[in-house]
Amino acid sequence: MPGIAIRGCGIVTMNAQRTRFARGDILIEGDRLAYVGASLAAVPEDSLVIDGSGKVAFPGFVNTHHHLYHPLLRGLFSDCDLVGWIQACVLPTTPHLSPEDLFWGTRLTLAEAVESGVTTTIDWSYCLHSREHAAAVLEAVAASGVRVCFAYGPSLLGGDFAIDLDDLDAIRSRCFAGGREAGVVSLWAGLGGPNYQPEARLREEVEAVRAWGLPVHLHLAEHRSQASPEALRMLERCGIAGPELLLAHAIHLSDADLDTLARTGIKVSYNAPSNMRLATGVCRAVEMRRRGVDVGLGLDSAAANDTNDYFTLMRTALGLQRARWLRGSCLTTDDVLEMATVGGAKCLGLEGRIGSLEAGREADVLLIEPRTLNFMPLNDFEPQLVLCGQPRNVDTVIVAGKVLKRHGELIGIDVESTIARCAEAARRVLATAEIPRPAGLSP
């Protein structure tokens, strides 16, 4: 397989020294970065050469919380808070989702995410009513080429958050050869956690997934009704409070809770657009970071957030904290880019592998085109990436050495067919769940 040479681009490495090159080259061999630095005299003759003139290379964005099938529920119950939205939208549709529905929803999400530069994401995957449902999600993930942490979650039928341990073990054997990784896809456990499960059941699940060596992703303290120090105490009693635990939301936490996060090494995904849309509150991301807690950014879902646009995520993550603190310096644009790259990689246990452009790391690369109406004039690239960027500025996306977007166009997916299949699935699921849609406006 020939390598890739990106020539003549600006480079923002996001390494520990924050090294930048005004004009340089990047060489990719297989799935790895072989060279990142000043312009070379020549590149290997068999390389696919990408002209990076006028563009800037940046590490791929890392998304630390998602529900990939959710575009099927986009735009519904837009004026509900979290509890009302779950009751009106999520629970009624859950029983009616087929493996094929999950496949197409996942395909659409990952395509939209790639458009805005997401190269790595985690899926707290639920509605897994059978092994076939889980296999369909994994099939869609594999077809996308995106680096995905697949957090095997519950069926949620009847509101039950228990995962089927037998099915998880079968998927682990069938799709991951009894291990944790299959190409760029890795296996996690998407547990319900203290807010949704009794301690005895949570302990049983923790013991099983820890024996299999799986990290854990769960929701915690998303809603004000879930504010309780008992939740983190339960996690500690169950032996799960540590660096291989990633919490989604973690909004309604006390100072003592934040100290526990810092002491144990628990990671947190900050989901600003979803928290705003569902009126759940503001994650204490500033205080967490000051204590040394690893915090990443999460899109959450295209139903709770209604978009998979990572630029929207970065801007809202920044703006929500500044509005709360009434101070611009509480969270800087560099802080946000760190959470979007190397910080997100830490949250997913992928530090040292992704998150920065350095020789030896896995080749997840973006080429950003700033010569657009929304970005120019180019005065200071990194702040403008957060404050001005849009998906149209992402010219090229490479994941593990594979090109997924080039010249602003997605590669390897039939967009029109995917949209049509998702529209068909949404019509059927909503009709079966007896959720009305506006007459005359739905294609």
N, C-alpha and C positions, 0 to 999 in steps of 0.2 A: 504493500500500500504506500503510494507516494506521500511525502510529507507536505506540509503547508508552510509557505513563507509569506508573512504579512510585511510589506516593505513601505518604508517612508512615512509611518504614522507617528503621531504623538503617543506617548505611553504613560499611563498612570498606573504604577504597579500595585499600590496599596500594601506594599511590604512594610516591615517594621520601621524602616527608615523613610518611608513615603517617597521613594525614589521616583523621579519623573524624567522622561526624555522628550525633548522638544521634537526630535525626529529620530526614529529608530526602527529596528526590525524585530520581528518575532518569528522563531522557527518552531514548528510543531512536528514531532516525530511520533507516529502512532497516536496514543492518547495522552502524550506528555509534552510539556513545554521544554524544548531542547535549548533554546536561547531567547533571552529577553534583554535588549540593550541597544547600544549605539548602532548606527547603520553599518552593515557588513559590506565588504567589497564584492562578495558573491555569495550565492545560496546554492544548495544542492540542485543539480540540473533537473532531476525528476520532480521537483517540488511544484505543487499548485501555487502559483504566485498570485497573491491578492494585493492590489494597489491600495495602500492605505493613505495616500496623499490627501492632506486636508482633514483626515479623520483622526480620532483618538481611540487607542485601545484601552480597555478597562476590564477588570475581572467581571465574570458573570454574576448577576444578582442572586442572592440566596433568600428564599422564602421559607420562613420557619413555622408556618401553620397554614393548613388548607384542608378543604373538603372538595375533592376534585370533581365530583359529579354535579355540583350545585348550579351550573348554568341553567339546568332544566327548571329551576325554581326562581329564576331571576325576576326582580321587580315586583314580587308579590308581597302583599300586606306591608306596604312601604311606610305606613304610619304606626306600626306596632313596635312596642319595645321587645326585648329578648323573649320574655315569657309568653307574651301574646303571639309573637311570630312563631315560636316553637309549637304552640298549641294549634294555631290556625294553619300553618304551612308545613312544618317538618313532619309532625306526627301523622297527619292525615295522608300525606303522600308516601310515607315510608313503606307501607305494605305493598304498594303497587309498582315498585321499581324492579324491573327485570335485569338480568345480567347485561343484556344488550343496551338498556338505558344507561347503566353505569358506564359501559364502554364508551358510548358516544358523548356523554357529559364530560367524562375524563379527557377524551380527545380534544373537545372544544376548549376546555380550560387550559390544557397544556399548550395548545397552539396559541391562544391569546396571551398566555404568560410569556412564551418565547418571543412574541411580537415586542414585548416591552423589556426584553433582556434577561428574563429569569432562566437560569441554567440549572438550578437546583431547587427542589421543593420537598416538603414533607406532606403526606396525605394522611390525616386522621380519617381513615376509611371506614365508613359505617354503611348501614343498609346491606350488610353482608349476610343475606338470608340463607346462603348456601355456599359451598365451595366453588360453585360455578360463578357466583357473583364476584367472589374474590379473584378468581382466575380471569374474569373479564376485565376487571380493573387493571390487573397486572399485564394483560395483553395490550390494553390501550397505552399503559405507561411505557412498555417496551417499544411499541410502535412510534412513540413520540420522540425518542432519543434523549429526553430530558433526564437528568440525574434526580432520582426520586427515592425518598425514604418512605416506604410503604408501612404505615402504622396500622396493623390489622386491628379493627375495632368491632363493635357490637352490631348485631342485627337491628336493634332498637325496636323491634316489634313489641307492642304493648308497653313501650317506654322502658324496657329492660336493658340496662347498660352492661350486663354480663357478656363477656366474649365467649365464644365456643372454643374451648381449648383443644378439643379433638380436631376441629376443622383447621385451627391455626397450625397445629402440628402437621396435619396433612398437607397444607399449603407450603409449610416450611420444607417438607420432604420433597414435594412434587415440583416446586418452582425454585427452591433455593438449595437443593441437594443436601438438605439437613443442616445447612449453614446459615449465613446472614446475608451474603451478597450474591447477586447474579448480574454480572456486567455493571452497569451504573445504577442498578436498583438494589436497595438494601432493605432488610426486614426489621421492623420495629413492632412493639405492642402498643395498640391504642386503647388503653384502659379507660374505664369510666371515672374512677377516682373517688375521693372522699365525698364530693358533693353529690354523687349519684349512686354510690354503692355502699352496702353495709361492710363493716370492717372485715368480717369473716370471709366474705366473697373476694374482696380486694386482696386480702392476704393469700388466698388460694391462687389467684391469678398471678400475683407477684412471684410466688414461689415457682410456679411453672415457667414463666417467661424468663426469670433470672437463671433457671437451670439451663435454658436454651441460649443464654447469653444475649438476650434482646434488650436494647434500651427501650425506654417507656416514654410515651407522649400522652398527656391527659389535660383536660380542662380544669381550671381551679379559680374560684372566687371571681367568676365573670359577672355575676349579678349581686346587687347589694344584699339580697337575702342569703347569700352564701358567705358572708363575712363572718368568719369564726376561726379562732386560733386552733380549734380542734382538728381542722383539716390537715394542717402541716404536721401536727403531732401524730395523727393517724399514719401519714406517710412515713414518718420516722419509725413508728412502732412496727410498720410492715416491712421495714428494711429497704425502702425504695428511695429515700431522700438522699440524693447524691448526684454526681456529675452526669450520670446516664439517665437523668430524668429531665424532661423538657415540659414546662407548664405553658399552656395557652392562656392568655389574658392576664390572670393574676392581678386583678384590679383592686379588689377590696381587701387589702392587706395592711396590717398595722406595722409600726416600726419594729416591733419584736418579730413579726413575721419576716420582714425584710432582713433582719439580722440572721434569722434561720436560713434564709436562702443563701446569704453570703457564707455562713459557717459550713453549710453542707455542700455547696457547689451546684445547687439546682439551677438550671437554665430557665430563661423566660422568653416567650414570644409576645411581642407588643403589637397589637392589632388595631391600630388607630381608626381606619375607616369603618370597620365593622363595629367597633365600640361606639362610634358616633352615630351610625345608622340605627343601631338597636338600643341606643340610650342607656348603655351599661355603665359608663363612667370613664375615667382616665387612668390608665396604668401609671404607676409611680416609677416610670422608667428612669427619670433623673436620679432619684434617691437610690434606686437599685444599682445604677452604674457607679455612683459615688461609693457604694459599698463593695464594688468589685464583682457584682453579679453579671454574668454574661447575658446580654439582652440582644435578641434579633428582631427582625421585622416580619410580620405575618399578614398576608392578604386575607386569610380566614376563609372566604368563600364568595363566589359570584352570586350568591343569594342573600347573604348577610351583609355584603359589601357592594355587590352588583357589578363589580369590575375586577378583572385580573391585571389591571394596569399598575405596575410596580412604581412608576413615577408618582402616581396619585398616592400610593402608600407612603413613599418617602416624604412628600410634601405635608401630608396630614400628620405623620408621625412628628415632624418638626413643629408644625404650627400648633398642634394641640398642646404640646408641652409649653411653648412660649405663651400661649393664651392663658394657660394655668398659672405660670410663674411670673407673667408680666415682665419677662426679661429675655432678650435675645440670646444672651450667652449661656442660658441654662442648658441648651442643647444646640450644638453648632452643626453646620452642614457637613463638616468633617466627621462629627459623631455619627450622623445619619449614614454616611457612606461607609463608615467602619461597621455599623450594625448590618448594613446591606451586603457586606462582603465577608471580611475576616471574622467579624463578630457572629454573623449567621453561621459561618462554617464551624465555629466553636460550639454553638448551640446544637448542631447536628452531629457533633463528634467527628467532623471532617477537617479539623485544623491540621495544617501541614500538607493537606492534599489539594484543597481548593481555597478560594477567597482572595488570592493575590496572584499577580503575574510574576512568577519566579521559575527559573530553570529547575526541572525535576518535578514540579507540581503538575496536576492534571490539567489538560488544556481546555479550560472553560474561559472563553474570550469573547468580549463584545468589541465591535467597531462602532463608535458613535460618530454620526454625521452632524456636525453643529451648523452647517451652512444652510439654515432654514429660517423662515420668518420668526418662529417661536424662540430661536436660540441666539440669533445674531443681533448685535455684534458680539463677538467672542471676547469678553473682557477677563473672565476668571472661570476656567472650565469647570472645576469641581463644584463650587456653589451653584453654577448655572445648571449642572447636571441634575441637581436636586430641585432647584427652583423653576427651571425653564423646560426641563426635558419632557418629551412625549415619546410614545412608541415609534413614531415616524423617524425619530432621530437614531434608532437602532438599525444600522445598515446591515450588520453581519452578526450572527450568533453562532458560536462554536462550542459544542459540549464534548469533552473527551476526544477532541480531534475530529469530530464529525460536524460538518456545516449544516445547521438547521434553518438559517435565514441568510439570504445573500441579496444585495442590492435592494433591501427593504422588502423582499418577498420570501414567504415561508417555503421551505423545501420539504418534500416527502409527505405532504398531506393535501387531500382534495378539500379545500375550504368550503366550496359550495355544497358538496355532498355532506360534509360534516354538519354544516348549518341546517340543511334539510332534515337530516336524521334526528338532530336534536329538537327541531321544531315539531316533528312528528311525535317524538317520545313525550315531549312536554304536553302536547294536546291530549294524548291518550291518558297520561298519568293524572293530569288535572281533571279531566272528565270523569275518570274512574273514582277519583277522590272527591268528586262533586265540588270542586273549587271553580267558581265562575271566572271567565275571562271577558274583558270588554268586547261587546259585539262590534263587528265590522273593522276591527283594528288588528286582529291577529292573522298573520299569513298562514 
